[in-house]
Amino acid sequence: MTTATLTTDTTTDQAPVRRVARLFRPYRWSIVVLLAVSVAQGAAGVASPFLVRDIVDQALPQRSASLVVLLAGGMIVAAAIAAVLGVVTTRLSNVIGQGVMHDLRVGVYDHLQRMSLGFFTRTRAGELQSRIANDIGGVDNVVTNTASSVVQNGVAALAVGIAALVMDWKLAAVCLIVVPLFLAFSFRLGRQQRQIARGRQKQLAGITALVEESLSVAGVLLAKTLGRQRELSDRFATESRALSATELTAAMSGKWVISSRRASLTMIPAIVYLVAGLTLAHGSAVFSIGTVVAFTTMLSRLVAPATALQGLGTAASTSMALFGRIFDVLDLPVDIQEKPDARSLPRMRGEVRVEDASFRYGEDGGWTLSDIDFVVPPGTTTALVGETGSGKTTLAYLVARLYDPQLGRITIDGVDLRELKLSAIADAVGLVSQETYLFHESVLENLRFAAPEATDAQVIAAARAARIHELIVGLPEGYDTVVGARGYRFSGGERQRLAIARMLLRNPPILILDEAASALDNETERAVQAAIDELARDRTTIAIAHRLSTVRNADQILVLDHGRIVERGSHDELVARHGRYAQLHGTLS
Ligand SMILES: Nc1ncnc2c1ncn2[C@@H]1O[C@H](COP(=O)(O)OP(=O)(O)OP(=O)(O)O)[C@@H](O)[C@H]1O
């Protein structure tokens, strides 16, 4: 069995750029449009310095009103066009960014849905929430804002560069002096920021997991009754302090480099005036005054894009680290896979066979189940009994293919579970566990989760058969009452009957029933028993039995001990044997 795990430490350093690029492939035409609009925006942006040059060199000396109106009007129009195109590019880049984010979120969620039960028993719930909320959320910010920023500012900077060369290549060449200064330290900064980003996401995941665990109903109950709230608050404070420290480091990281880069940019106009002034002082008027003014105006336009672009390195490094964490999830191996040529079972008899099956949870642990071999003929009931920890639940999970046995096989109507479609197994095998999970939705929706196409009448019929209808109609809002973790709280016996109603709606030919171990009062007990009898009728049933009535009526009883079947037979046979079952018998309620 592969043991896919997702801990805070399995994170890959960096995502391959090509894989990230592939995410954008479905949006390539939108990206082309975005580029085109940005080029137009960049061109509109650099039109004004040329107009400024002509105003200074021609319109002002000539005192020509019409020329000034024309050129100044041109500046206004160019600015307006650039502003409108800016909004268009922002919208386009957000559409692209959100599309990619949606694909990623759905991809991660779908992949997690395919993971086996074992994966979820090994993973903290908050860790998964964090991957979806914090990591994808973090990338979201970067991708959407950065994508537009790269394109807009990149194009703007390029446009300024080209315009500078066109206007006066000699002055443009002088400005190149500052480039090496500008690029200094870029690479070292990237690596540092990636590390910070990874650290931050790990800490965020830790905090989310702690909140998820400690502020759940069960967590709050535990902390309150054990008086441990102070400790939990302290733990939270410690995690939060660590996160604040990381955020501070992140905020300050590379600030010196960034400041000196910005300073180098603002020095450029001084260099331009210096060179122009010195050449004029020596009598050779190589540049017109208009050119010098326009040039410095234009270069001042470089400050905003250049500042934005230098933040880009940080953003790119951060997002690569986050993409790495997201790809970790997408790359988790799915341990319970459906074969490409998996079959369905059109007409089911409902025979279950477990053939020499052995199973262990971890590769290095001991065997939880060894050499399990039995047949449940269609329509009969087999009861599993055994001390706590003997492997009853595990065996039941194997029959529902929540785990695969490492040795041996399990068949339904002679077909190995591993040859069947997962949907076919879900249709064939229904599991009623001790824990009935209810979503935060109405009773009706909760029941219908088992069979979405069921009509209201069918749902009510199932609830009646499960002896829970009367109780539901007595609730404040009847079938529309909201239940679940934060809604109306059903008692244990009521929840079991809801689970039974769900299973009646689903109507699987094979039923796995984990009887509640806790004792119920007589009346509830009778109601639950009646509901179970209704459910088990004409179905192949494997019951993890805690009640004497269940084992008495079972066609076959299997006694498990440390993962092995140590006795088998009917109630009377086993009692007569005076063995393990006879000892256990007294513990059944
Ligand atoms: N996810 C898991 N990872 C590792 N070990 C597990 C896991 N689930 C169960 N076990 C171990 O496997 C053994 C069998 O557990 P199982 O739940 O099948 O017993 P059980 O007979 O159903 O017990 P009970 O009657 O108390 O529910 C136990 O020792 C248990 O600790």
The ligand as a Tripos MOL2 file, in Angstrom:
@<TRIPOS>MOLECULE
LIG
   31    33     1     0     0
SMALL
NO_CHARGES

@<TRIPOS>ATOM
      1 N1         -5.9050    4.4490   10.5590 N.pl3     1 LIG1
      2 C1         -5.2510    3.5830   11.3380 C.ar      1 LIG1
      3 N2         -3.9140    3.5640   11.3390 N.ar      1 LIG1
      4 C2         -3.2240    2.6900   12.0980 C.ar      1 LIG1
      5 N3         -3.7940    1.7870   12.9040 N.ar      1 LIG1
      6 C3         -5.1220    1.7420   12.9590 C.ar      1 LIG1
      7 C4         -5.9310    2.6350   12.1820 C.ar      1 LIG1
      8 N4         -7.2180    2.3540   12.4250 N.ar      1 LIG1
      9 C5         -7.2240    1.3320   13.3170 C.ar      1 LIG1
     10 N5         -5.9790    0.9660   13.6450 N.ar      1 LIG1
     11 C6         -5.5950   -0.1260   14.5620 C.3       1 LIG1
     12 O1         -6.0450   -1.3540   14.0240 O.3       1 LIG1
     13 C7         -6.5200   -2.2040   15.0340 C.3       1 LIG1
     14 C8         -7.9420   -2.6620   14.7190 C.3       1 LIG1
     15 O2         -8.8040   -1.5620   14.8070 O.3       1 LIG1
     16 P1        -10.3640   -1.6780   14.4980 P.3       1 LIG1
     17 O3        -10.9340   -0.3260   14.5990 O.co2     1 LIG1
     18 O4        -10.5410   -2.4090   13.2200 O.co2     1 LIG1
     19 O5        -10.8630   -2.5680   15.7070 O.3       1 LIG1
     20 P2        -12.3430   -2.8930   16.1630 P.3       1 LIG1
     21 O6        -12.3650   -4.3520   16.3970 O.co2     1 LIG1
     22 O7        -13.3200   -2.3560   15.1960 O.co2     1 LIG1
     23 O8        -12.4220   -2.1060   17.5170 O.3       1 LIG1
     24 P3        -13.7170   -1.4300   18.2260 P.3       1 LIG1
     25 O9        -14.6410   -2.5400   18.5770 O.co2     1 LIG1
     26 O10       -13.1220   -0.7900   19.4340 O.co2     1 LIG1
     27 O11       -14.2670   -0.4490   17.2610 O.co2     1 LIG1
     28 C9         -6.4330   -1.4210   16.3320 C.3       1 LIG1
     29 O12        -5.2610   -1.8550   17.0010 O.3       1 LIG1
     30 C10        -6.2960    0.0100   15.9010 C.3       1 LIG1
     31 O13        -5.5080    0.7320   16.7960 O.3       1 LIG1
@<TRIPOS>BOND
     1     1     2 1
     2     2     3 ar
     3     2     7 ar
     4     3     4 ar
     5     4     5 ar
     6     5     6 ar
     7     6     7 ar
     8     6    10 ar
     9     7     8 ar
    10     8     9 ar
    11     9    10 ar
    12    10    11 1
    13    11    12 1
    14    11    30 1
    15    12    13 1
    16    13    14 1
    17    13    28 1
    18    14    15 1
    19    15    16 1
    20    16    17 2
    21    16    18 1
    22    16    19 1
    23    19    20 1
    24    20    21 2
    25    20    22 1
    26    20    23 1
    27    23    24 1
    28    24    25 2
    29    24    26 1
    30    24    27 1
    31    28    29 1
    32    28    30 1
    33    30    31 1
@<TRIPOS>SUBSTRUCTURE
     1 LIG1         1 GROUP 0 **** ****
